[in-house]
C-alpha cells in the first residue's frame, strides 16, 4: 500500500456522522438492516446504538471515534481488499481501523453471514 500522510490525515478528520448514513444506505440497498449494521459496528468498536447516536450528534472525527473505542481482539482477523488497499497491510493504525469498518460494512452489504462477518468460530 502506498503510504501518504495526506490520505491518513483526511481519514482522521472525516466525521463519523458524515459516513454513517452512507454505510446505512449501502446495507439497506442490499436488504440488510440498521440493526445488523449497529451489531457489526458494536462488534468492532464496543459502541452500542445509544453511544453511536451520541457520537453522530457530537460529529466526532474518525480519530476521536476510534480513540475511545474498545477494538475487538479479533479485529486482526479482518483481511482482504477494500478501496484498493489490503487492510492487513495498512501501516497507519487509524486508517487501518477505518478500513476494518469499511470492510465489515462491505461484507454485510454483500450478504455474508453474520457469524462470518463477526469472525465467530
C-alpha positions in Angstrom: 0.0 0.0 0.0 1.2 3.4 -0.8 1.6 5.4 2.4 0.5 9.0 2.2 0.2 11.3 5.1 -2.4 13.4 3.3 -4.6 10.3 2.9 -4.2 9.4 6.6 -4.9 12.9 7.7 -8.0 13.2 5.6 -9.4 10.0 7.0 -8.6 11.1 10.6 -10.5 14.4 10.1 -13.6 12.9 8.4 -16.6 12.8 10.7 -18.3 9.5 11.5 -21.7 11.4 11.2 -20.9 12.0 7.5 -20.1 8.4 6.7 -22.6 6.6 8.9 -25.6 7.5 6.6 -23.7 6.2 3.6 -23.0 2.9 5.4 -26.7 2.6 6.3 -27.8 3.3 2.8 -25.4 0.8 1.4 -26.6 -2.0 3.6 -30.3 -1.2 3.3 -30.0 -1.2 -0.5 -28.8 -4.8 -0.2 -31.7 -5.8 2.1 -29.7 -5.7 5.3 -30.9 -3.8 8.4 -29.8 -0.9 10.6 -29.8 -3.4 13.5 -27.3 -5.6 11.6 -25.1 -2.5 10.9 -25.2 -1.5 14.5 -24.3 -5.1 15.5 -21.2 -5.0 13.2 -20.1 -1.6 14.5 -20.6 -2.7 18.1 -18.6 -5.9 17.5 -15.6 -3.8 16.1 -15.7 -0.8 18.5 -17.7 -1.7 21.6 -20.1 1.2 20.9 -23.8 0.3 21.4 -26.6 2.1 19.4 -27.1 4.8 22.1 -23.4 5.6 22.1 -23.3 5.6 18.3 -26.1 8.1 18.2 -24.3 10.4 20.7 -21.1 10.2 18.6 -23.1 11.1 15.5 -24.7 14.1 17.3 -21.3 15.2 18.5 -20.0 15.0 15.0 -16.8 13.3 16.1 -14.0 12.7 13.7 -12.8 9.2 12.9 -9.8 9.9 15.1 -12.0 10.7 18.1 -14.3 7.8 17.2 -11.6 5.2 17.4 -9.6 6.9 20.1 -12.2 5.8 22.7 -13.3 2.6 21.0 -12.5 -0.8 22.5 -11.4 -2.6 19.4 -12.4 -6.2 19.2 -9.5 -8.5 19.9 -10.4 -10.4 16.7 -10.2 -7.3 14.5 -6.9 -8.5 13.2 -8.8 -11.4 11.5 -10.3 -8.9 9.1 -8.4 -9.3 5.9 -8.9 -8.6 2.2 -9.1 -5.6 -0.1 -11.2 -2.5 0.4 -10.9 0.7 -1.6 -7.9 -0.8 -3.4 -6.0 -1.4 -0.2 -5.2 -4.7 1.5 -6.4 -4.0 5.1 -3.9 -6.2 6.8 -1.0 -4.3 5.2 -2.1 -0.7 6.1 0.6 0.8 8.3 -1.3 3.7 9.9 -3.3 2.2 12.8 -6.2 4.7 12.5 -6.5 4.3 8.8 -6.4 0.5 9.3 -9.3 0.7 11.8 -11.4 2.8 9.5 -10.8 0.3 6.7 -11.7 -2.5 9.0 -15.0 -0.8 9.5 -15.4 -0.3 5.7 -14.6 -3.9 5.1 -17.2 -5.2 7.6 -19.9 -2.9 6.1 -18.9 -4.2 2.7 -19.2 -7.8 3.8 -22.6 -7.0 5.4 -23.8 -5.4 2.1 -22.6 -8.4 0.1 -24.8 -10.7 2.1 -22.2 -12.5 4.1 -23.5 -14.4 7.1 -23.2 -12.5 10.3 -21.2 -15.2 12.1 -18.6 -14.9 9.3 -18.6 -11.1 9.5 -18.1 -11.2 13.2 -15.3 -13.8 12.9 -17.1 -16.3 15.1 -15.7 -19.9 15.3 
